[in-house]
Amino acid sequence: MSVREIAKLAGVSTATVSRVYRGVGSVSAATRAKVQAAIEQYGYRPSHLGEALANRRHGALAVVFPGLSGPYFAELINGVESVAVPRQVSVHVIGTHLRREAPDELLDVARRVDGMAIHGGTVPKTVIMELAARHPVVMIGPDPHPAPVVVRTDQQAFRLLVSHLLADHGLRKLVFVGNPEGSPDLTERWEAFAAAHAELGLRPGKQLRTGLEQTHGVQAADEVLAGGFDGAVCGNDETALGLMMAVLGRGLRVPGDLVITGVDDVPMSSLVSPGLTTVARPLAELGATATRLLLDLINGADVVPETVLPSRLVRRASCGCRD
């Protein structure tokens, strides 16, 4: 049945049927119940193309990441899809991979979608501001030049992680493994790393600048071991897992010879031996929340400018705790 026929049966306007079906806008409980009863009885499904044309929309949004490999981005994308698919919204997943032409490509893509969710540290300030001036934009993660709406996780659990290593395990020579330059997330983690040291009257340890993939963790092993550090606080789990494999492969012990920690609590973190101490971040919920806010913006709803999701410390054997 068409939307007009459903509207006639329920005694409402076609716009009300659309609002009820999409779950947006203000509709009284009694009216919503009548419309839903008619939809369920006759199995109404709107024409995606027709709705897009009628609303002058594309029925699509874009999510933009600096890369697409690894479990971190997979979890974010799962969260995006969990919201977009039930709302019958198509999703364009884009990885810029630091290509020089990426900003121009995004400006072109923006003309074919209704809004964008952009990961922090992915494109320059000028591009974000230009996109946000013309289209609904939500930033995922901290960014020094954000769009009006930002969704991120807090860094309190990461600070607790460093304090745990210093105060509870008595470590005094920690190295931060990760490159804060160009990464708002890692910049915040480095600041939390330094703050945890300052609380105990200690100077922060060395910063070893590496990438965020497992291979980068493997490559960092020689420098970490040569530095005589008692603990490596890695910027994410993938780096930590790579470093752990390299250290164990040399016949050394974790945590006996080197404590190793990560961030994200990816599935492999609980499967390796020793288990990886890490900070669990709600990655799927991060993607889902960003998508819900973006769809609200597209539909003209008021949204809060910043949403902060909690993280939590997960203690496992790689720091000296019992699994």
N, C-alpha and C positions, 0 to 999 in steps of 0.2 A: 504494500500500500504506500501511497505517496504521503508526504508530510501534510499536505492539505487534507487528505482523508482522515488521518489520525487527529489533526486539529479539529475537524468537524465532529468526529465521534466524541472527543473529550470536551468540546465546547470552548476551545481556547484558540489563540492565534498560532500561526506557524512558528513565530519567533519563540513562543513559550515552549512548544514541542522541542525545538532545537536546544533551548536552554536546559530543559529537563534531561534530554538525551546526553548532552555534553557535560552535565553536572556543574554548570556555571550559572551565575546570575541569581537574582532574588525571585523565588517562586514559593508561594504558600504551600504548606504541607498537604492540604486538601487537594489543591490543583495538581501538585506533583504526583500524588497518588492516582488521580484520574488519568493523567497522561501516561504514567508508567503502566497502569492496567491495560490501557489501549495498546501500548507498544508491545507488551508481553503477549496479549491475546492475538494480535495480528502479525507479530514477528517483524515489526518495522525495522529497517536498516536504511539510514540515509545514504544518498549518493554522495560519495566523497568529492567527486568532481563538481557536482551540482552545488554542494555546500560551499566549496572553495570559491566558485564563481559568484555565488550569491553574496558571500561575505567579503569578496574582493581579497581573498587570501589564498595562499598556496597549500595550506594544510600540511606544512612541513617546517621543521626547524633544523638548525645545524649545531652540532657540538664540535668544538675545536680544541685539539690537544697538541702539545709540542711533538708527541710521538704516539705510537699505537701499540708498541710491543710490551709484553709483560703483564702480570696479574693486576697491577695497579689500574691501568686504563681499562682492562677487561671488567673489573668490578664497577668502575664509574659508568661504563657503557651499559652494563646490566641494570644499574639503577635508572638510567635515562629511559631505557626501553620499558621498564616496568610501569612507568607513568605514561609514556607516549603511545605505546601500542594500544592499551585499552581506550585511549581517547581518539584513536584512529588518526594519529598524527605521524607522518613519515619523518624519519631522522636521517640526516646526512652527517656521517662521522668523518671528520677531516683531521689529518695529521700534518702539521706544517713542516716538521722535520728540519726546522731552521732554514728552509729554502729562502733565498733572497726574493723570489717572486711571490712568496706566500701572502704578504699583505694585499697585493693587487688581486690575487685570486680570491681572497676572502671578501673584498669589496664587491667582486663580481658575483660570488655565491649569495651574498646578502640580498641581492635583487630577486632571488628565486626561493627565498624562505621567509617565514613570518617573524623570526627572531633567532638569536644566537646565544648559546652558552659557551663561554670561552674560558679555558683554563689559564690561571695566572702565569705570567712569564712566557706566554706563547707569542704574542705580537706586540709591537711598540705602542707606546702611549698614544701617539697620533692616530693610529689605526683604530684603537679601542674608542677613542673619543669621537672619531668620525662615524663609526658604526653606531655608537650609542645615541648620537644626535639624530639618526635617521630611523633606527630600528630598536625594538626591545632587545636589551642585552643583559645577561646575568654573568657575573664572573664566578668561576669555581676556584676557590683557594684565595689566599691573600694576594694582593697586587698593589704596588705603590701608586698606581694610577688607575683605580677601578672605575667600572661603570657604576651607575647609581645603585645597583643591587649586587650584593656579594654574598656568596655562601662559602663557608670555610669551616675547618675543624680548629679547635683550640690547641694551644701548645703547652698547656699546663701539665699534661701527662708526660710530655717529653722532658720538661724541667724536673718532674718527680723522678723520672728514670735516671737522670744524671745525678741528682741528689742521693738516690738509692745507691748508686755505685760508689759515691764519695763517702757518704755517712755510714751506710750499712755494711759495705764491703771493704771500706778503708782504702780504696784505690786513690792514687795521687798523681798518676801520670797517664791521663787520658788523651787520646787523639780524636779529633772530629774528622770523620771520613766523608767528604762531600764538598761540593762547590757551591757556596751561597751566591756567587756572582750570577745574576740573571735569573735566579730562582727565588721568588718571594717566600715559598715554603721553607727552603733551606736557610734563607736569611733569618727567618723567625726561629728556626731550630738552633742555629749558631748563637743567636742572642739568648735563647733559653739555656744553652750549654754554658755560656759565659756567666749568666745570672746565677746559676746553681753553684758555680765555683765561688762567685763573689759572696754569696750568702755564708760560706764557710771561711771567708777571708783568704781564698786561694786565687791564684792567677789561672786563667783558662789555659788548657793545654794547646798543643799545636793544631793547626788546621791543615789537613791533607786534602787538596783539591782533586776530586775525581768525578767521573760520571756516575750515573745511577743504575747501571746494568750489572749483571753478575760478572761479566768479563772485567769490568772496572774494579770490582772487589778483588778478583784474582790478581790483577795487575798491581794493585796497591799493596799486596802482601809483603813484598821485599822491603819496601820503605817502612811499613808499619813495624815489621819485626826488627829491622836494623835500628829503629828509633828507641828501642828499649821500653816501649809503652806497656803498661799493665792492663789497659783496656782500650778498645776501639769502639767509639760511638758512631755508628754509621747513619747516613742520611736516610736510608730506606732499607727494607729487608733484602732486596735483590743484591745490593752492594754487600750487605752483611753476610748473606749466604755464599756469595762468591769468595769473600775473604775467609770465611770459615772452611770452605772446601780446600783452599790453598794452604791454610795453616795446618789442617789435619793431614793433608797430603804430604807435608814435610815431616810427619811423625811427631808433631807437637800436640799439646793438649789444650782443649777449650773446655772450661775456663782456666785450667791449671797454669798454662803458659801465657794465655791471653784471653781476657774477657771480651766478648763480642756482643753488641746489641744492634737492633734495627728499628724500623718504623713501618707500620702498615698492618702487621699481623696477616700476611698472605698465607694461604693454606700450607705451603711448604714449611713455614716457620715452626709449626707444631709437629711436623713429621720427621725432621732431621734429628740426629743425635750428636751432640746434645740439643735439646729444644732451644729455640732462639728467643731470648728475652727481647721484648719489643713493645711498641705502643700501638694498640689496636685503634684504628680509625674506621668510622662507619662509611666506607667508601661507596657502597651501593646506595646508602641513604643520602650521601652527599650528591650523587648524580640524580637521584630521584627528587630531592628537595629543589635542586637547581632547575629541574624540568618543570616541576609544579609552579614555581615562582615565575618562570619564563612564560608558561601558558597563561598564568594570571595576568601578567603584563600585556601579553598579546590581546587578551580579552578585556583590557581596560580596567582591571581591578587594582586597588591600592595594595602595595606590598611593603613589607618592612625593608629598610635599606640594607641591613646586615643580619644574617642568620649564622649563628655559631653552634656547631654540633660538637658534643663532648667526645673526648678520646679517653682511653684508659690504659694504665700500665699493666702489662702481662709479664709476670716473672716466670722465667724458665731456667733451665740448667746452664745456659751459656754465660750467665753472670755469676754463677755460684749458688744460686737458689736451687731448691729441689723442684723437679718437674711436677 
